Amino acid sequence: MSQATVHEILERISQLPAKDRALLDALLAEREEEEWQREAAKARKRAQRAGIDQEAIDQAVLAERYGE
């Protein structure tokens, strides 16, 4: 997609009535949440295969933050 196309889309979005803009915002947020959930599920599976559990994550965070 070209930069001009992106700017055209943004211009058209700015011209939407408030109700339509709210709907667009809600649909985009829903899409983003779905993508995040899919990526999080993939990450959990990779971590599980690598033998990384929540305790290991917690310990790594403590070590990074506090040098423990």
Biopython code that builds the backbone (N, CA, C, O; Angstrom):
import numpy as np
from Bio.PDB.StructureBuilder import StructureBuilder

atoms = [
    (1, "MET", "N", (0.860, -1.162, 0.000)),
    (1, "MET", "CA", (0.000, 0.000, 0.000)),
    (1, "MET", "C", (0.910, 1.229, 0.000)),
    (1, "MET", "O", (1.883, 1.296, 0.751)),
    (2, "SER", "N", (0.591, 2.161, -0.821)),
    (2, "SER", "CA", (1.427, 3.357, -0.938)),
    (2, "SER", "C", (1.101, 4.354, 0.176)),
    (2, "SER", "O", (0.047, 4.286, 0.809)),
    (3, "GLN", "N", (2.021, 5.265, 0.391)),
    (3, "GLN", "CA", (1.831, 6.303, 1.395)),
    (3, "GLN", "C", (0.616, 7.167, 1.047)),
    (3, "GLN", "O", (-0.130, 7.585, 1.932)),
    (4, "ALA", "N", (0.424, 7.429, -0.246)),
    (4, "ALA", "CA", (-0.726, 8.233, -0.672)),
    (4, "ALA", "C", (-2.034, 7.531, -0.327)),
    (4, "ALA", "O", (-2.993, 8.177, 0.095)),
    (5, "THR", "N", (-2.078, 6.226, -0.504)),
    (5, "THR", "CA", (-3.283, 5.459, -0.182)),
    (5, "THR", "C", (-3.569, 5.528, 1.311)),
    (5, "THR", "O", (-4.717, 5.702, 1.720)),
    (6, "VAL", "N", (-2.528, 5.394, 2.121)),
    (6, "VAL", "CA", (-2.696, 5.463, 3.566)),
    (6, "VAL", "C", (-3.234, 6.839, 3.968)),
    (6, "VAL", "O", (-4.140, 6.934, 4.795)),
    (7, "HIS", "N", (-2.686, 7.887, 3.393)),
    (7, "HIS", "CA", (-3.169, 9.235, 3.710)),
    (7, "HIS", "C", (-4.618, 9.420, 3.260)),
    (7, "HIS", "O", (-5.399, 10.083, 3.943)),
    (8, "GLU", "N", (-4.976, 8.846, 2.128)),
    (8, "GLU", "CA", (-6.359, 8.925, 1.660)),
    (8, "GLU", "C", (-7.301, 8.228, 2.642)),
    (8, "GLU", "O", (-8.375, 8.739, 2.960)),
    (9, "ILE", "N", (-6.884, 7.062, 3.113)),
    (9, "ILE", "CA", (-7.701, 6.330, 4.090)),
    (9, "ILE", "C", (-7.865, 7.151, 5.360)),
    (9, "ILE", "O", (-8.971, 7.263, 5.887)),
    (10, "LEU", "N", (-6.775, 7.724, 5.854)),
    (10, "LEU", "CA", (-6.852, 8.546, 7.063)),
    (10, "LEU", "C", (-7.768, 9.749, 6.866)),
    (10, "LEU", "O", (-8.524, 10.111, 7.767)),
    (11, "GLU", "N", (-7.702, 10.361, 5.700)),
    (11, "GLU", "CA", (-8.576, 11.502, 5.407)),
    (11, "GLU", "C", (-10.042, 11.079, 5.409)),
    (11, "GLU", "O", (-10.904, 11.778, 5.942)),
    (12, "ARG", "N", (-10.309, 9.931, 4.807)),
    (12, "ARG", "CA", (-11.698, 9.440, 4.775)),
    (12, "ARG", "C", (-12.189, 9.103, 6.180)),
    (12, "ARG", "O", (-13.352, 9.343, 6.505)),
    (13, "ILE", "N", (-11.311, 8.548, 7.013)),
    (13, "ILE", "CA", (-11.686, 8.250, 8.396)),
    (13, "ILE", "C", (-12.033, 9.533, 9.135)),
    (13, "ILE", "O", (-13.006, 9.571, 9.888)),
    (14, "SER", "N", (-11.254, 10.574, 8.929)),
    (14, "SER", "CA", (-11.512, 11.839, 9.631)),
    (14, "SER", "C", (-12.841, 12.454, 9.218)),
    (14, "SER", "O", (-13.386, 13.279, 9.951)),
    (15, "GLN", "N", (-13.372, 12.075, 8.068)),
    (15, "GLN", "CA", (-14.643, 12.610, 7.586)),
    (15, "GLN", "C", (-15.848, 11.781, 8.037)),
    (15, "GLN", "O", (-16.991, 12.151, 7.768)),
    (16, "LEU", "N", (-15.596, 10.671, 8.715)),
    (16, "LEU", "CA", (-16.709, 9.833, 9.170)),
    (16, "LEU", "C", (-17.520, 10.543, 10.252)),
    (16, "LEU", "O", (-16.970, 11.289, 11.062)),
    (17, "PRO", "N", (-18.824, 10.305, 10.257)),
    (17, "PRO", "CA", (-19.632, 10.799, 11.373)),
    (17, "PRO", "C", (-19.169, 10.119, 12.673)),
    (17, "PRO", "O", (-18.594, 9.031, 12.641)),
    (18, "ALA", "N", (-19.423, 10.766, 13.799)),
    (18, "ALA", "CA", (-18.953, 10.262, 15.096)),
    (18, "ALA", "C", (-19.394, 8.822, 15.351)),
    (18, "ALA", "O", (-18.615, 8.015, 15.858)),
    (19, "LYS", "N", (-20.630, 8.501, 15.004)),
    (19, "LYS", "CA", (-21.152, 7.155, 15.245)),
    (19, "LYS", "C", (-20.358, 6.121, 14.436)),
    (19, "LYS", "O", (-19.998, 5.066, 14.957)),
    (20, "ASP", "N", (-20.091, 6.426, 13.179)),
    (20, "ASP", "CA", (-19.330, 5.507, 12.331)),
    (20, "ASP", "C", (-17.884, 5.405, 12.798)),
    (20, "ASP", "O", (-17.290, 4.328, 12.746)),
    (21, "ARG", "N", (-17.320, 6.505, 13.249)),
    (21, "ARG", "CA", (-15.940, 6.512, 13.752)),
    (21, "ARG", "C", (-15.846, 5.654, 15.007)),
    (21, "ARG", "O", (-14.881, 4.911, 15.182)),
    (22, "ALA", "N", (-16.843, 5.754, 15.876)),
    (22, "ALA", "CA", (-16.863, 4.936, 17.093)),
    (22, "ALA", "C", (-16.942, 3.447, 16.738)),
    (22, "ALA", "O", (-16.277, 2.616, 17.356)),
    (23, "LEU", "N", (-17.757, 3.127, 15.744)),
    (23, "LEU", "CA", (-17.862, 1.738, 15.302)),
    (23, "LEU", "C", (-16.527, 1.255, 14.738)),
    (23, "LEU", "O", (-16.080, 0.153, 15.056)),
    (24, "LEU", "N", (-15.895, 2.072, 13.907)),
    (24, "LEU", "CA", (-14.593, 1.718, 13.348)),
    (24, "LEU", "C", (-13.578, 1.495, 14.459)),
    (24, "LEU", "O", (-12.841, 0.510, 14.434)),
    (25, "ASP", "N", (-13.529, 2.390, 15.425)),
    (25, "ASP", "CA", (-12.602, 2.260, 16.546)),
    (25, "ASP", "C", (-12.848, 0.956, 17.305)),
    (25, "ASP", "O", (-11.901, 0.261, 17.672)),
    (26, "ALA", "N", (-14.116, 0.626, 17.538)),
    (26, "ALA", "CA", (-14.446, -0.600, 18.261)),
    (26, "ALA", "C", (-14.025, -1.832, 17.471)),
    (26, "ALA", "O", (-13.474, -2.777, 18.035)),
    (27, "LEU", "N", (-14.283, -1.824, 16.173)),
    (27, "LEU", "CA", (-13.903, -2.971, 15.347)),
    (27, "LEU", "C", (-12.387, -3.133, 15.263)),
    (27, "LEU", "O", (-11.882, -4.255, 15.285)),
    (28, "LEU", "N", (-11.666, -2.029, 15.168)),
    (28, "LEU", "CA", (-10.207, -2.106, 15.140)),
    (28, "LEU", "C", (-9.661, -2.610, 16.477)),
    (28, "LEU", "O", (-8.720, -3.404, 16.503)),
    (29, "ALA", "N", (-10.240, -2.157, 17.573)),
    (29, "ALA", "CA", (-9.807, -2.623, 18.899)),
    (29, "ALA", "C", (-10.080, -4.114, 19.049)),
    (29, "ALA", "O", (-9.260, -4.848, 19.600)),
    (30, "GLU", "N", (-11.231, -4.558, 18.559)),
    (30, "GLU", "CA", (-11.568, -5.983, 18.610)),
    (30, "GLU", "C", (-10.578, -6.801, 17.796)),
    (30, "GLU", "O", (-10.131, -7.858, 18.243)),
    (31, "ARG", "N", (-10.236, -6.328, 16.620)),
    (31, "ARG", "CA", (-9.274, -7.016, 15.768)),
    (31, "ARG", "C", (-7.906, -7.091, 16.441)),
    (31, "ARG", "O", (-7.245, -8.130, 16.413)),
    (32, "GLU", "N", (-7.489, -5.974, 17.048)),
    (32, "GLU", "CA", (-6.196, -5.945, 17.725)),
    (32, "GLU", "C", (-6.161, -6.928, 18.900)),
    (32, "GLU", "O", (-5.162, -7.617, 19.108)),
    (33, "GLU", "N", (-7.247, -6.989, 19.660)),
    (33, "GLU", "CA", (-7.338, -7.921, 20.785)),
    (33, "GLU", "C", (-7.263, -9.364, 20.301)),
    (33, "GLU", "O", (-6.576, -10.184, 20.911)),
    (34, "GLU", "N", (-7.958, -9.684, 19.217)),
    (34, "GLU", "CA", (-7.919, -11.038, 18.665)),
    (34, "GLU", "C", (-6.506, -11.406, 18.219)),
    (34, "GLU", "O", (-6.043, -12.520, 18.463)),
    (35, "GLU", "N", (-5.830, -10.474, 17.569)),
    (35, "GLU", "CA", (-4.449, -10.727, 17.127)),
    (35, "GLU", "C", (-3.538, -10.935, 18.327)),
    (35, "GLU", "O", (-2.680, -11.818, 18.312)),
    (36, "TRP", "N", (-3.721, -10.119, 19.377)),
    (36, "TRP", "CA", (-2.904, -10.247, 20.574)),
    (36, "TRP", "C", (-3.130, -11.604, 21.212)),
    (36, "TRP", "O", (-2.174, -12.267, 21.615)),
    (37, "GLN", "N", (-4.379, -12.026, 21.308)),
    (37, "GLN", "CA", (-4.693, -13.323, 21.907)),
    (37, "GLN", "C", (-4.056, -14.468, 21.112)),
    (37, "GLN", "O", (-3.536, -15.414, 21.704)),
    (38, "ARG", "N", (-4.093, -14.390, 19.780)),
    (38, "ARG", "CA", (-3.461, -15.432, 18.951)),
    (38, "ARG", "C", (-1.958, -15.478, 19.180)),
    (38, "ARG", "O", (-1.376, -16.553, 19.327)),
    (39, "GLU", "N", (-1.333, -14.304, 19.211)),
    (39, "GLU", "CA", (0.115, -14.246, 19.425)),
    (39, "GLU", "C", (0.492, -14.713, 20.823)),
    (39, "GLU", "O", (1.506, -15.389, 20.997)),
    (40, "ALA", "N", (-0.308, -14.363, 21.818)),
    (40, "ALA", "CA", (-0.051, -14.802, 23.186)),
    (40, "ALA", "C", (-0.161, -16.321, 23.292)),
    (40, "ALA", "O", (0.639, -16.956, 23.981)),
    (41, "ALA", "N", (-1.140, -16.900, 22.619)),
    (41, "ALA", "CA", (-1.293, -18.359, 22.635)),
    (41, "ALA", "C", (-0.082, -19.032, 21.996)),
    (41, "ALA", "O", (0.408, -20.041, 22.501)),
    (42, "LYS", "N", (0.396, -18.478, 20.893)),
    (42, "LYS", "CA", (1.597, -19.025, 20.251)),
    (42, "LYS", "C", (2.797, -18.939, 21.189)),
    (42, "LYS", "O", (3.567, -19.892, 21.308)),
    (43, "ALA", "N", (2.950, -17.807, 21.845)),
    (43, "ALA", "CA", (4.077, -17.614, 22.765)),
    (43, "ALA", "C", (4.003, -18.588, 23.932)),
    (43, "ALA", "O", (5.024, -19.138, 24.345)),
    (44, "ARG", "N", (2.800, -18.809, 24.471)),
    (44, "ARG", "CA", (2.651, -19.768, 25.569)),
    (44, "ARG", "C", (3.036, -21.173, 25.121)),
    (44, "ARG", "O", (3.689, -21.906, 25.865)),
    (45, "LYS", "N", (2.635, -21.552, 23.907)),
    (45, "LYS", "CA", (2.990, -22.883, 23.393)),
    (45, "LYS", "C", (4.493, -23.013, 23.224)),
    (45, "LYS", "O", (5.071, -24.039, 23.582)),
    (46, "ARG", "N", (5.143, -21.967, 22.673)),
    (46, "ARG", "CA", (6.603, -22.007, 22.515)),
    (46, "ARG", "C", (7.293, -22.117, 23.867)),
    (46, "ARG", "O", (8.243, -22.884, 24.026)),
    (47, "ALA", "N", (6.815, -21.352, 24.836)),
    (47, "ALA", "CA", (7.410, -21.393, 26.173)),
    (47, "ALA", "C", (7.224, -22.771, 26.804)),
    (47, "ALA", "O", (8.144, -23.305, 27.423)),
    (48, "GLN", "N", (6.051, -23.335, 26.646)),
    (48, "GLN", "CA", (5.779, -24.660, 27.204)),
    (48, "GLN", "C", (6.700, -25.701, 26.582)),
    (48, "GLN", "O", (7.240, -26.552, 27.287)),
    (49, "ARG", "N", (6.882, -25.638, 25.257)),
    (49, "ARG", "CA", (7.777, -26.588, 24.584)),
    (49, "ARG", "C", (9.216, -26.429, 25.050)),
    (49, "ARG", "O", (9.983, -27.391, 25.085)),
    (50, "ALA", "N", (9.569, -25.196, 25.408)),
    (50, "ALA", "CA", (10.933, -24.915, 25.869)),
    (50, "ALA", "C", (11.097, -25.175, 27.364)),
    (50, "ALA", "O", (12.183, -24.990, 27.913)),
    (51, "GLY", "N", (10.028, -25.600, 28.018)),
    (51, "GLY", "CA", (10.102, -25.893, 29.440)),
    (51, "GLY", "C", (10.060, -24.661, 30.327)),
    (51, "GLY", "O", (10.496, -24.704, 31.477)),
    (52, "ILE", "N", (9.547, -23.583, 29.806)),
    (52, "ILE", "CA", (9.456, -22.347, 30.573)),
    (52, "ILE", "C", (8.048, -22.246, 31.158)),
    (52, "ILE", "O", (7.057, -22.238, 30.428)),
    (53, "ASP", "N", (7.978, -22.170, 32.490)),
    (53, "ASP", "CA", (6.677, -22.009, 33.140)),
    (53, "ASP", "C", (6.616, -20.647, 33.820)),
    (53, "ASP", "O", (7.572, -19.874, 33.761)),
    (54, "GLN", "N", (5.497, -20.360, 34.460)),
    (54, "GLN", "CA", (5.320, -19.049, 35.079)),
    (54, "GLN", "C", (6.354, -18.803, 36.163)),
    (54, "GLN", "O", (6.823, -17.676, 36.325)),
    (55, "GLU", "N", (6.714, -19.831, 36.902)),
    (55, "GLU", "CA", (7.725, -19.665, 37.951)),
    (55, "GLU", "C", (9.061, -19.239, 37.349)),
    (55, "GLU", "O", (9.735, -18.365, 37.896)),
    (56, "ALA", "N", (9.446, -19.840, 36.243)),
    (56, "ALA", "CA", (10.698, -19.462, 35.583)),
    (56, "ALA", "C", (10.642, -18.020, 35.097)),
    (56, "ALA", "O", (11.631, -17.293, 35.187)),
    (57, "ILE", "N", (9.499, -17.610, 34.586)),
    (57, "ILE", "CA", (9.331, -16.227, 34.131)),
    (57, "ILE", "C", (9.451, -15.276, 35.316)),
    (57, "ILE", "O", (10.154, -14.269, 35.240)),
    (58, "ASP", "N", (8.763, -15.599, 36.413)),
    (58, "ASP", "CA", (8.818, -14.756, 37.603)),
    (58, "ASP", "C", (10.242, -14.620, 38.123)),
    (58, "ASP", "O", (10.663, -13.527, 38.501)),
    (59, "GLN", "N", (10.982, -15.716, 38.146)),
    (59, "GLN", "CA", (12.368, -15.686, 38.613)),
    (59, "GLN", "C", (13.234, -14.833, 37.691)),
    (59, "GLN", "O", (14.092, -14.086, 38.163)),
    (60, "ALA", "N", (13.020, -14.937, 36.403)),
    (60, "ALA", "CA", (13.793, -14.129, 35.452)),
    (60, "ALA", "C", (13.500, -12.646, 35.632)),
    (60, "ALA", "O", (14.406, -11.818, 35.538)),
    (61, "VAL", "N", (12.252, -12.308, 35.888)),
    (61, "VAL", "CA", (11.887, -10.910, 36.105)),
    (61, "VAL", "C", (12.546, -10.391, 37.385)),
    (61, "VAL", "O", (13.090, -9.287, 37.397)),
    (62, "LEU", "N", (12.499, -11.174, 38.450)),
    (62, "LEU", "CA", (13.151, -10.764, 39.690)),
    (62, "LEU", "C", (14.643, -10.581, 39.488)),
    (62, "LEU", "O", (15.221, -9.608, 39.972)),
    (63, "ALA", "N", (15.269, -11.503, 38.780)),
    (63, "ALA", "CA", (16.707, -11.418, 38.547)),
    (63, "ALA", "C", (17.044, -10.159, 37.736)),
    (63, "ALA", "O", (18.037, -9.485, 38.011)),
    (64, "GLU", "N", (16.229, -9.855, 36.759)),
    (64, "GLU", "CA", (16.485, -8.684, 35.927)),
    (64, "GLU", "C", (16.264, -7.385, 36.715)),
    (64, "GLU", "O", (17.057, -6.449, 36.612)),
    (65, "ARG", "N", (15.196, -7.339, 37.489)),
    (65, "ARG", "CA", (14.872, -6.125, 38.222)),
    (65, "ARG", "C", (15.773, -5.892, 39.427)),
    (65, "ARG", "O", (16.215, -4.772, 39.682)),
    (66, "TYR", "N", (16.039, -6.975, 40.168)),
    (66, "TYR", "CA", (16.703, -6.817, 41.466)),
    (66, "TYR", "C", (18.050, -7.528, 41.563)),
    (66, "TYR", "O", (18.687, -7.515, 42.616)),
    (67, "GLY", "N", (18.478, -8.139, 40.479)),
    (67, "GLY", "CA", (19.755, -8.825, 40.477)),
    (67, "GLY", "C", (19.781, -10.061, 41.348)),
    (67, "GLY", "O", (20.843, -10.471, 41.816)),
    (68, "GLU", "N", (18.610, -10.667, 41.571)),
    (68, "GLU", "CA", (18.525, -11.868, 42.407)),
    (68, "GLU", "C", (18.795, -13.116, 41.599)),
    (68, "GLU", "O", (18.765, -14.221, 42.141)),
]
sb = StructureBuilder()
sb.init_structure("model")
sb.init_model(0)
sb.init_chain("A")
sb.init_seg("    ")
for serial, (resi, resn, name, xyz) in enumerate(atoms, 1):
    if name == "N":
        sb.init_residue(resn, " ", resi, " ")
    sb.init_atom(name, np.array(xyz, "f"), 0.0, 1.0, " ", f" {name:<3s}", serial, name[0])
structure = sb.get_structure()
